[in-house]
Amino acid sequence: MASLSSNGGPTQRRRRRKAKGTKSVLAKLEESLKDGDFYSALQMYKTLLSRTSPKEVKNARHIAEEGTIKLLEFGYSKAATELGKQFITDYLIEFKILVDEDVIQTICNIANKYPAKDIDAQQDKLLFLNEAIDWTKKHDKSNPRGTPTLHLVTATTYFSLGDFNNASTHFLFSSSPKQHAKFLLFLGKRGFKGERDLFILRVVLQFLALENIKDASQTFNAWKEDAVGIETPATHLCDFLIRASKRGQSAAPLFALLEQRYRPTLKRDDAFSHYMSMIGHKLFGRPKPQMGGMMGMLSQMLGF
């Protein structure tokens, strides 16, 4: 009886065989990487990941992080991205793994290892991050538009590449008022001096259209701290709209008054009136606006 118990049951024997097989594959991996055979290394990492059950999230995280980072260290950005995307699509999405801090940290650890000065590698990083954001949209119940931490990493990456349009979109969902405000101030300095106030007005309108009064207020306040000397009708409108929004539908008459009084300011950008229509519906009880044309495009951008 003693000899039988020392060998363990069928489950334990399977675990030992799996551990032995994994150890053997890892040894071959090291050899492949040292020999420059990144294709074989990638296939072995992918095999290990495909053998990992949905109950072994920690192990899957370890394989994905170790594999992608090693491939990146050897300069194999596209191979690393392929493995990273497999972790997202074939593991996290396939097995409907819920978002948690550990998995988000693994994704950030991988993203941070892409070489900052290599433009192609940074583009690969964005492919990986956008896949990760798509996963969080499906499995982060608190953030249906995606986990803010990943939006922030993605926003700063687009910013570093000079893609300000995509950076703007991701900053909007990053829940990072101070970083967002600094980005808006940067954009203001690049444009005409008389248009610096438009950047913060646009963002406040977008936040309110998303019913995100908290980030509208915090981003505006953070922007004001550094935007010394910029006080215009546009900034006044930001302030009044945020205050009215905090009061809810009881402030609908005030919203209508602001819309009328600040009409010249709202005409400075064709999109502003469309955002106001969304805000009127979402926060002040107005009928839902028609979603064709520019309204449809803006709604799609904001994830409505």
N, C-alpha and C positions, 0 to 999 in steps of 0.2 A: 504493500500500500504506500509505503514511504517513497518508493521510486516513482510511482505513478503521480503522486502529488507534487514531487519536485519538478516534474516535466511540465506541470500546469495543464489546463484544459485546452480544448481546440482554439478558443479565442486568444489565449496567451501565446500559443504556438504560432498562430497567424500573425500576431503583432511582432513576435521576434523575427519571423521571416521577412516581414515588411521592413522592419528597422534595419535588418542586415542588407536587404536589397537597396534601401535608400542610402545607406552608408557607402555601398559599392558604387552607386551612381554618382554620389558626391565626389568620390575619389577620382572617378573618370572625368568628372566635370573640371576639376582642378587641372588635370593633365591637358584637356582640350583647350582651356583658356590659356595656359602657358604656351601651348604649341600654336596658338593663333587660330585654332579651329573653332571659331565662334559659332558656326552653323551647328556643329555637333553639340556644343555646349547649350545652345538655345533649345535644341530638340530635347535634350535630357532634362532641362529645367521644365519645359512644357509637359514632358511625360510625368515628372514628379508632381506637378500641379494638377494634372488631369487625374491622378490617382488619389488625390486628397478628397476626403469626404466632406459634406457640408457641416459635419459636426466638429471638424478639425480646422476651424477658422484661424486659430493661432498658428498652426503649422503652415497653412496656406499663405498667411501674411509673411511668415519667415521666408518661405521659398520665393515668393514674389519679390520681396525687398532685397534679399541676398542676391538673387539672380539678376534683377535689373541693375542693381548698383554695380555688381561685378562687371557686367557687360558694358556699362557706361564707363567704368574705370579703365577698361581696355579700349575704349573709343568706339564701341559698337552701339551707337545710339538707336538705329532702326531696329536692331535685334532686341535691345532692351525695351523699346516701345512695344514691340510685338508681344513680348512676354507680359508686360504691364497691362496691355489691353486684354490679353487672355485672362489675366487675374480678374479684371473688371467684368468682362462680358460672359466668359465661360464658367466663372466661379461665383462672383458676387451677384450678378444679375440672374444667371441660370438657377442658382440655388436660393434666390430671393433672400439674401443675407441682409439683415437690417443694419442701418447705419449706426456705428458707435465710434467713440473717440479713438479707440485703438486702430481701427481700420483707416479712419481719416488720417491718423498720424503716420501710418504706413505709406499711404498715398503721398502725403506731404514729404516724407523722408525720400521717397523715390524722386519726386519732382525737384527737390532741392539739389539732387546730385547731377542733374543735367548741366553740362558746362555752359556758363553764362555768356561766354564770348563766341560761342558757336551758334550762328543763326539757324542752321539746319537742325541742330540738336534742340534748340528752343522751339522750333516749329513742331518737332516730334513730341516734345514735352506738352505742347498744347493739345495735340491729338489725344494723348493719354489723359490729360486733365478733363477734356470735354467728355470723354467716355465716362470718367469718374463722376462728373456732375450729372450726367444722364442717369447713372445708377442712383445717386442720392435723390433725384427728383421722384423716383419710383419708391424709394425705401426710407426716406427721411420724413416721417409724419409731421414733424414740426416745421419743415421747410420744403413745401411742395415745389418751389422753384430752384431747389438745390441747396446743399449745405454751404453756408456763408464762408467758412474757412477756405473751401476750394475755389469759390468765386473770387476771393481776395488774391490767392496765389495766381489764378488765371488772369485777373485784371492787371496785376503788376507785371506779369510776363508779357501781355499784349502791350502794356505801356512801355516796357523796355525795348520792344521791337518797333515802337512808333505807330502801332495800330491803335489810335485813340478812340475810334468808334467802338471796337470790340471791348476795349478797356472800360469805356463808359458804361456799357451794358453790364459788365460783370461787377464793376464797383457798385452799381445800383443794388445788387443782391448780396453784397459782401458784409453788410452790417458793421462797417468800419468807417464811422463818420470822419475821424481825423485824417485818415489816409485819403478818403474820398475828397475831403475839402482841399487838401494839398494838391491833389490831381486837378481839381477845378481851378485853383489859383494858377497852376502851371499853364493850363489851357488859356486862361485869361491873359497871361503875360505874352503868349504867342500871338494873340489876335490884336485887333484894334483896341485902343485904350477905352473907347466909348462903348465897347461891347463886353467888358469884363463881367458886368452884372448879369448878362444873359445866361451865362453858364450856370450860375447858382439858381436862377429862376427856373430854368429848364429842369434841373434836377429836383427842385422842390415840387414842381408840378408833376413830375413823373412819380415821385414818392407818394404824393397825395392821390394820384390816380390809382396807385397800387394799394391805397388805404393804409399806407405805412407812415402814420403821422409821427411816430417816435423818431425814425431815421430822418425824416424831413426836418424836424426840429433840431436834432443833434448835429446833423451835417451843416445846416444853416448857421447854427451857433459857432461851430468849429471854423467855418469859413469866415464869419465876421471877426473872429479873434485875430486873424492874420490879414484880412482885407482892410487894412487901415485906410480911412479916408474915402472908402467907396460907399456912398449913401445916395441912392437914386430911387425913382419911382418903382423900379423893378425890385429893389431890396425891400422897400416898404410893402410892396404887394406880397412878397414872400412872408414877411412877418404877419401881416393881416390874415393871409390865407391859412397859415398854421394855427393862428389863434381861433379863427372861425371853425376850422376843422375839429379842433379839440372840443368845441361846444356841440358838434353834431348837427342833426337836422333842424334844431331850434334856431340855428344861425343861417338858415337858407336865405332869408331876406338880406342879411349882411353879405352873403356870397354873391347874390344878384347885384347888390350895390357896388361891390368891388369889381365885378365883371364889367359893369358899365363905366365906372369912374376910371378904371385903368385900361380902357379899351386901346388907347394909343400904345401903351406898353405891350399889350398882348398881341398887337399887330406887327410887332418887330420880328416875329417868327411865325410862319404859317402853322406850325405844329402846336403853338400855345393854345389856340382856341379849341383845338381838338382835345388837348389834355384837360382843359376847363370843362368840356362837355362830359368827359369821363368822370371828373371829380364831382360835377353836379349830380351825376347818376349814383356814383358809389357812396358819397358822403352826405348829400343834401336832398335825396329823394326825388330827383328829376327822372323823367322817362329815359330808358336806355337809348343812347344815340345809335344812329345807323352806322354799321361797321364797314362800309365800302370805302374804296379809295385810300386816302392818307389815314383815315381813322382805322381802317382794317390793318394797314401796315404798322401803325403805332401800337395797336392792340396786340398784334403778333409779337412785336419786339418786347413788349412788357409781359408777355406770357398769359394774356387773357384767354 
